Amino acid sequence: VLAVMVADCLPVVIADAGGRVLGTAHAGWRGLSGGVLEHTLAAMRAKAPHATAWRAWIGPGIGPDAFEVGRDVLDAFMADDPAAERYFRPRPGVPGKWLADLAGLAQFRLRRAGVQDISLSGLCTVADAERFFSYRRDGETGRMALLAWLDPV
């Protein structure tokens, strides 16, 4: 059983299509821009050289209408790949701020790493106070756990 604790960051599950190898990642903007998904996938590929296709699931996290970032975040992604710019839009009425699509950035990086079968929860932790903790929304620390495992067949 693998576990990832998150609030506004994304929990990500990666598995080979054959269901023999499983990995999880905690993907906030720093981890994403630093290559956490690519590093996770590389470690999984090293353990499972037989795997030829991969699947991923991107869980609930801060949504693209709630994730306000500064130039530093935009620059961190642009330095790696200028195509990442499409996941940022200027925040209306707030100079020097952007709204970032964290799940879109995760999907972009997974696809670039060769994962084509990607599912997104589409759920925003900030917008859904009934089900999710959000530090950005509440100013308090709270965590949710993602658990993932492989069933023996």
C-alpha positions as CSV (number, residue, x, y, z in Angstrom):
1,V,0.0,0.0,0.0
2,L,1.3,3.4,-1.0
3,A,0.1,6.6,0.6
4,V,0.4,10.3,-0.3
5,M,-0.7,13.1,2.0
6,V,-2.0,16.3,0.3
7,A,-4.2,19.3,0.7
8,D,-4.0,21.7,-2.3
9,C,-1.2,19.8,-4.0
10,L,-2.0,17.0,-6.4
11,P,-1.9,13.3,-5.5
12,V,-0.8,11.4,-8.6
13,V,-0.9,7.6,-9.2
14,I,1.1,6.0,-12.0
15,A,0.9,2.4,-13.0
16,D,2.0,0.2,-15.9
17,A,-0.9,-0.8,-18.1
18,G,-0.2,-4.5,-17.1
19,G,-1.0,-3.7,-13.5
20,R,2.3,-4.9,-12.1
21,V,4.1,-1.7,-11.0
22,L,2.6,1.2,-9.1
23,G,3.9,4.6,-7.9
24,T,2.5,7.7,-6.3
25,A,3.7,11.3,-6.1
26,H,2.9,14.4,-4.2
27,A,2.9,17.1,-6.9
28,G,2.8,20.7,-5.9
29,W,4.2,23.4,-8.1
30,R,7.8,23.0,-6.7
31,G,7.7,19.2,-7.2
32,L,6.2,19.5,-10.7
33,S,8.7,22.0,-11.9
34,G,11.5,20.0,-10.3
35,G,10.5,16.9,-12.2
36,V,8.8,14.7,-9.4
37,L,6.6,13.0,-12.0
38,E,9.4,12.3,-14.4
39,H,11.7,11.0,-11.6
40,T,8.9,8.8,-10.3
41,L,8.3,7.4,-13.7
42,A,12.1,6.9,-14.3
43,A,12.4,4.9,-11.1
44,M,9.3,2.8,-12.1
45,R,10.8,2.1,-15.5
46,A,14.0,1.0,-14.0
47,K,12.2,-1.5,-11.8
48,A,9.9,-2.6,-14.7
49,P,11.8,-2.5,-18.0
50,H,9.1,-4.9,-19.4
51,A,6.4,-2.2,-19.1
52,T,5.6,-0.6,-22.4
53,A,2.5,1.5,-21.5
54,W,1.7,3.6,-18.5
55,R,-1.5,5.0,-16.9
56,A,-1.9,7.9,-14.5
57,W,-4.6,9.4,-12.3
58,I,-4.4,13.0,-11.1
59,G,-6.5,13.5,-8.0
60,P,-8.1,16.6,-6.4
61,G,-6.0,19.7,-6.0
62,I,-6.2,23.4,-6.2
63,G,-8.0,24.3,-9.4
64,P,-7.1,26.7,-12.2
65,D,-9.5,29.4,-11.0
66,A,-8.0,29.4,-7.5
67,F,-4.3,28.9,-7.9
68,E,-2.8,32.4,-8.0
69,V,0.9,32.5,-8.5
70,G,3.7,35.0,-9.0
71,R,6.3,35.4,-11.7
72,D,8.6,32.9,-9.9
73,V,6.2,30.0,-10.5
74,L,5.6,30.9,-14.1
75,D,9.4,31.3,-14.7
76,A,10.1,27.9,-13.1
77,F,7.9,26.1,-15.6
78,M,8.9,28.3,-18.6
79,A,12.6,27.6,-17.9
80,D,12.0,23.9,-18.4
81,D,9.6,24.1,-21.4
82,P,8.2,27.4,-22.8
83,A,5.1,25.4,-24.0
84,A,4.0,25.3,-20.3
85,E,2.9,28.9,-20.7
86,R,-0.5,27.7,-22.0
87,Y,-1.3,26.6,-18.4
88,F,-1.0,30.1,-17.0
89,R,-3.3,33.1,-17.6
90,P,-3.0,36.6,-16.2
91,R,-5.1,37.2,-13.1
92,P,-7.6,39.9,-14.1
93,G,-7.0,43.2,-12.3
94,V,-4.0,41.9,-10.4
95,P,-0.7,42.9,-12.2
96,G,2.1,40.5,-11.8
97,K,-0.1,37.5,-10.8
98,W,-1.3,34.5,-12.9
99,L,-3.8,31.7,-12.4
100,A,-2.1,28.4,-12.9
101,D,-3.6,25.1,-14.0
102,L,-1.7,22.7,-11.8
103,A,-3.5,19.6,-13.0
104,G,-3.0,20.7,-16.6
105,L,0.7,21.1,-15.9
106,A,0.9,17.6,-14.4
107,Q,-0.9,16.2,-17.4
108,F,1.5,18.1,-19.8
109,R,4.5,16.7,-18.0
110,L,3.2,13.2,-17.9
111,R,2.4,13.2,-21.6
112,R,5.9,14.6,-22.3
113,A,7.3,11.7,-20.3
114,G,5.4,9.2,-22.4
115,V,2.2,8.6,-20.4
116,Q,-0.8,8.8,-22.7
117,D,-3.6,7.3,-20.6
118,I,-4.3,10.0,-18.0
119,S,-7.4,10.5,-16.0
120,L,-8.1,13.6,-14.0
121,S,-10.5,13.9,-11.0
122,G,-11.4,17.5,-12.1
123,L,-12.1,18.3,-8.4
124,C,-10.8,21.6,-6.8
125,T,-9.9,21.4,-3.1
126,V,-10.4,25.2,-2.7
127,A,-13.9,25.2,-4.2
128,D,-15.2,22.1,-2.4
129,A,-15.1,22.8,1.4
130,E,-17.5,20.0,2.2
131,R,-15.0,17.3,1.0
132,F,-11.5,18.7,1.0
133,F,-9.0,20.5,3.1
134,S,-7.4,23.6,1.6
135,Y,-4.7,25.7,3.1
136,R,-5.2,28.4,0.5
137,R,-8.9,28.6,1.4
138,D,-8.8,28.1,5.2
139,G,-5.3,29.2,6.2
140,E,-5.1,26.0,8.3
141,T,-3.2,22.9,7.7
142,G,-5.2,19.8,7.0
143,R,-4.4,16.7,4.9
144,M,-6.1,14.1,2.9
145,A,-4.6,10.7,2.3
146,L,-4.5,9.0,-1.1
147,L,-4.0,5.2,-0.8
148,A,-3.1,3.1,-3.7
149,W,-2.3,-0.6,-4.0
150,L,-2.2,-3.5,-6.5
151,D,-4.6,-6.4,-6.0
152,P,-2.9,-9.7,-6.5
153,V,-4.5,-11.6,-9.4
